Amino acid sequence: MATNKKVTRVEGGNAPSSNTTWAPTAEAKGRASQNRLFAGILWLLAIIAEIVGIIILVKNPTPLTAGLRIWLIVVLVIDLILLILGSSYWKKANRLDPPSNQSPMFMIQSQLGVVMAVICFLPVVILAFIKKEYIVGAIAALFLIGGGAASADYHPASKEQYAQQTAEVETLTGKNLVYWTKSGSKYHLYEDCRYINTSKTTEIFQGTVAQARELKNITELCSACRDKVMKEKNITQEQLQQAENAATGAN
């Protein structure tokens, strides 16, 4: 049964074909490179703001005047904003073109925003306490923790994960096509699934597994949809696992 809700097809994005190793499209790879460039520029500006803060601490006698202390805190706020903006672009890039979890650099690439938070604030924290500017040091430490938390990717993407999830959907339905909503936390195989075809839903999005991850960072298939297809098509859990293993190269 079809839904009476508005269904919007998401254009572009990743749409790997069946029986191939997952890889981003040229468009997705290009957008990822652009996002990483933006992240790099914003992080560079954040480091410049940090350097300005360090200069204020080093070049002026302590205790700082109230005016200089306010200026220093403003600089640290700018540093924090630039850090978080850069990290948001970096996380978007990783969802478009994720690293392999087999790479020794996987965690660093996935959590580079956290590394940048340490780079952007730890030197200021140490210097502020050395100079006995405890208020500034406490604020910088708070920004380090908050900026690191905001910059962390709590669901880091990987090529293997995309391959596994795409293989699961293709094994169940024969195509890489799923549905999701603006506020949903799972993608679905049916546009009329009871969990998205509700009175509160005004629009349903249709696209690939990778697009659901890119746009909403949705990482999980609706279990009701999975069970329904498996029952209708008599697909076993073993068959699903075999398809996922084939996609990821697992034994």
C-alpha positions as CSV (number, residue, x, y, z in Angstrom):
1,M,0.0,0.0,0.0
2,A,1.4,3.4,-1.0
3,T,1.7,6.3,1.3
4,N,-0.4,9.5,0.9
5,K,2.5,11.6,2.2
6,K,4.7,13.7,0.0
7,V,7.7,11.6,-1.1
8,T,10.8,13.6,-2.1
9,R,13.5,11.9,-4.2
10,V,17.0,13.0,-3.1
11,E,19.1,13.8,-6.2
12,G,22.7,12.9,-6.7
13,G,24.8,11.2,-4.0
14,N,26.2,7.7,-3.8
15,A,24.4,4.8,-5.6
16,P,26.8,1.9,-5.9
17,S,25.6,-1.0,-8.0
18,S,25.1,-4.5,-6.6
19,N,28.0,-7.0,-6.4
20,T,30.7,-4.3,-6.2
21,T,32.8,-2.9,-3.4
22,W,31.3,0.3,-2.1
23,A,32.9,3.5,-3.3
24,P,31.8,7.1,-3.4
25,T,30.7,8.6,-6.7
26,A,32.8,11.3,-8.3
27,E,30.3,13.9,-7.3
28,A,30.4,12.8,-3.6
29,K,34.2,12.6,-3.6
30,G,34.3,16.2,-5.1
31,R,32.0,17.5,-2.4
32,A,34.0,15.7,0.3
33,S,37.2,17.4,-0.9
34,Q,35.4,20.8,-0.9
35,N,34.2,20.2,2.6
36,R,37.7,19.2,3.8
37,L,39.1,22.3,2.2
38,F,36.6,24.5,4.1
39,A,37.4,22.6,7.3
40,G,41.1,23.2,6.8
41,I,40.6,26.9,6.2
42,L,38.4,27.3,9.3
43,W,40.8,25.3,11.5
44,L,43.7,27.4,10.2
45,L,41.8,30.6,11.2
46,A,41.1,29.0,14.6
47,I,44.8,28.4,15.1
48,I,45.5,32.0,14.2
49,A,43.0,33.1,16.8
50,E,44.8,30.9,19.3
51,I,48.1,32.5,18.4
52,V,46.6,35.9,19.0
53,G,45.4,34.8,22.4
54,I,48.9,33.5,23.2
55,I,50.4,36.8,22.2
56,I,48.1,38.7,24.5
57,L,49.1,36.4,27.4
58,V,52.9,36.6,26.6
59,K,53.3,40.2,25.7
60,N,51.4,41.7,28.6
61,P,52.2,41.7,32.3
62,T,50.0,39.7,34.6
63,P,47.5,40.2,36.0
64,L,45.9,41.3,32.8
65,T,43.8,44.4,32.8
66,A,40.0,43.9,32.7
67,G,39.9,45.2,29.1
68,L,42.7,42.8,27.9
69,R,41.1,39.9,29.7
70,I,37.8,40.6,27.9
71,W,39.5,40.8,24.5
72,L,41.3,37.5,25.2
73,I,38.0,35.8,26.1
74,V,36.4,37.2,22.9
75,V,39.4,35.8,20.9
76,L,38.8,32.4,22.5
77,V,35.1,32.5,21.7
78,I,36.0,33.1,18.0
79,D,38.5,30.3,18.2
80,L,35.8,28.0,19.5
81,I,33.3,29.0,16.8
82,L,35.9,28.4,14.0
83,L,36.8,25.1,15.5
84,I,33.3,23.8,15.6
85,L,32.4,25.0,12.1
86,G,35.5,23.4,10.7
87,S,34.7,20.1,12.5
88,S,31.1,20.2,11.1
89,Y,32.5,20.4,7.6
90,W,35.0,17.6,8.3
91,K,32.3,15.3,9.6
92,K,30.2,16.0,6.5
93,A,33.2,15.1,4.3
94,N,33.7,11.8,6.1
95,R,30.0,10.9,5.5
96,L,30.4,11.6,1.8
97,D,33.7,9.8,1.4
98,P,34.4,7.7,4.5
99,P,37.8,6.2,5.3
100,S,38.3,2.4,5.6
101,N,38.2,1.1,9.1
102,Q,41.1,-1.1,8.1
103,S,43.3,1.9,7.8
104,P,45.6,2.7,10.8
105,M,44.6,6.3,10.3
106,F,40.9,5.6,10.7
107,M,40.4,7.0,14.2
108,I,42.5,10.0,13.5
109,Q,40.6,10.9,10.3
110,S,37.3,10.2,12.0
111,Q,38.1,12.2,15.1
112,L,40.3,14.9,13.7
113,G,38.0,17.6,15.1
114,V,38.8,16.4,18.6
115,V,42.6,16.5,17.8
116,M,42.1,20.1,16.6
117,A,40.3,21.0,19.8
118,V,43.3,20.0,21.7
119,I,45.6,21.9,19.4
120,C,43.5,25.0,19.5
121,F,43.1,25.3,23.3
122,L,45.5,23.2,25.3
123,P,48.5,25.6,24.8
124,V,46.3,28.5,26.0
125,V,45.1,26.5,29.0
126,I,48.7,25.7,30.1
127,L,50.0,29.2,29.5
128,A,47.1,30.9,31.3
129,F,47.7,28.8,34.4
130,I,51.4,29.4,34.3
131,K,50.7,33.2,34.1
132,K,48.2,32.7,36.9
133,E,45.3,33.9,34.8
134,Y,43.0,31.3,36.3
135,I,39.7,32.7,34.9
136,V,41.1,32.7,31.4
137,G,42.6,29.2,31.9
138,A,39.3,27.8,33.2
139,I,37.4,29.3,30.3
140,A,39.9,27.9,27.8
141,A,39.7,24.5,29.5
142,L,35.9,24.6,29.3
143,F,36.1,25.5,25.6
144,L,38.6,22.6,25.1
145,I,36.2,20.1,26.6
146,G,33.1,21.6,24.9
147,G,34.7,22.1,21.6
148,G,36.1,18.5,21.7
149,A,32.6,17.1,22.5
150,A,31.0,19.1,19.7
151,S,33.7,18.1,17.2
152,A,33.6,14.4,18.0
153,D,31.9,12.0,15.6
154,Y,30.0,9.6,17.7
155,H,29.0,7.4,14.8
156,P,32.0,7.5,12.5
157,A,31.4,6.2,9.0
158,S,33.6,3.7,7.2
159,K,33.6,2.2,3.7
160,E,33.0,-1.2,5.2
161,Q,30.0,-0.1,7.1
162,Y,28.5,1.5,3.9
163,A,29.2,-1.6,2.0
164,Q,27.6,-3.8,4.6
165,Q,24.5,-1.7,5.0
166,T,24.0,-1.3,1.2
167,A,24.5,-5.0,0.7
168,E,21.8,-5.7,3.3
169,V,19.3,-3.4,1.6
170,E,20.1,-4.7,-1.9
171,T,19.8,-8.3,-0.7
172,L,16.4,-7.6,0.8
173,T,14.9,-5.5,-2.0
174,G,17.1,-5.9,-5.0
175,K,18.0,-2.2,-5.1
176,N,19.7,0.5,-3.1
177,L,16.7,2.5,-2.1
178,V,15.4,3.5,1.3
179,Y,13.1,6.0,2.9
180,W,13.5,8.3,5.9
181,T,12.0,11.4,7.5
182,K,13.5,14.7,8.9
183,S,13.2,13.6,12.5
184,G,13.7,9.9,12.0
185,S,16.6,7.9,13.4
186,K,16.2,4.9,11.0
187,Y,15.9,4.3,7.3
188,H,13.1,2.1,5.9
189,L,12.4,-0.2,3.0
190,Y,8.7,0.8,2.7
191,E,7.4,4.3,2.2
192,D,4.2,3.2,4.0
193,C,6.0,1.7,7.0
194,R,3.9,2.4,10.1
195,Y,6.8,4.1,11.8
196,I,7.1,6.9,9.2
197,N,3.6,6.9,7.6
198,T,2.0,8.7,10.6
199,S,-0.1,11.7,11.2
200,K,3.0,13.7,12.3
201,T,4.8,13.0,9.0
202,T,4.5,15.6,6.3
203,E,7.3,14.5,4.0
204,I,9.2,11.3,3.3
205,F,12.6,11.3,1.7
206,Q,13.7,8.6,-0.8
207,G,17.3,7.9,-1.7
208,T,20.3,5.6,-1.2
209,V,21.7,4.2,2.1
210,A,24.7,6.6,1.7
211,Q,22.4,9.6,1.2
212,A,20.4,8.8,4.4
213,R,23.8,8.7,6.2
214,E,25.0,11.9,4.5
215,L,21.9,14.0,5.1
216,K,20.7,12.7,8.4
217,N,23.5,10.5,9.7
218,I,21.0,7.6,9.9
219,T,23.0,4.4,10.6
220,E,20.3,1.8,11.2
221,L,17.7,-0.1,9.2
222,C,14.1,-0.3,10.6
223,S,13.8,-3.8,12.1
224,A,10.1,-4.0,11.2
225,C,10.9,-3.4,7.5
226,R,13.7,-5.9,7.6
227,D,11.6,-8.6,9.2
228,K,8.7,-8.0,6.8
229,V,10.9,-8.4,3.7
230,M,12.6,-11.5,5.1
231,K,9.3,-13.1,5.8
232,E,7.8,-12.2,2.4
233,K,10.8,-13.3,0.4
234,N,11.8,-16.1,2.7
235,I,15.3,-14.7,3.1
236,T,17.3,-16.1,6.0
237,Q,19.7,-14.3,8.4
238,E,22.5,-16.5,7.0
239,Q,21.8,-15.2,3.5
240,L,21.9,-11.7,4.7
241,Q,25.2,-12.2,6.5
242,Q,26.7,-13.9,3.5
243,A,25.8,-10.9,1.3
244,E,27.3,-8.4,3.9
245,N,30.5,-10.5,4.2
246,A,30.9,-10.5,0.4
247,A,30.5,-6.7,0.2
248,T,33.0,-6.1,3.0
249,G,35.4,-8.8,2.0
250,A,35.0,-10.6,5.3
251,N,35.4,-14.3,5.6
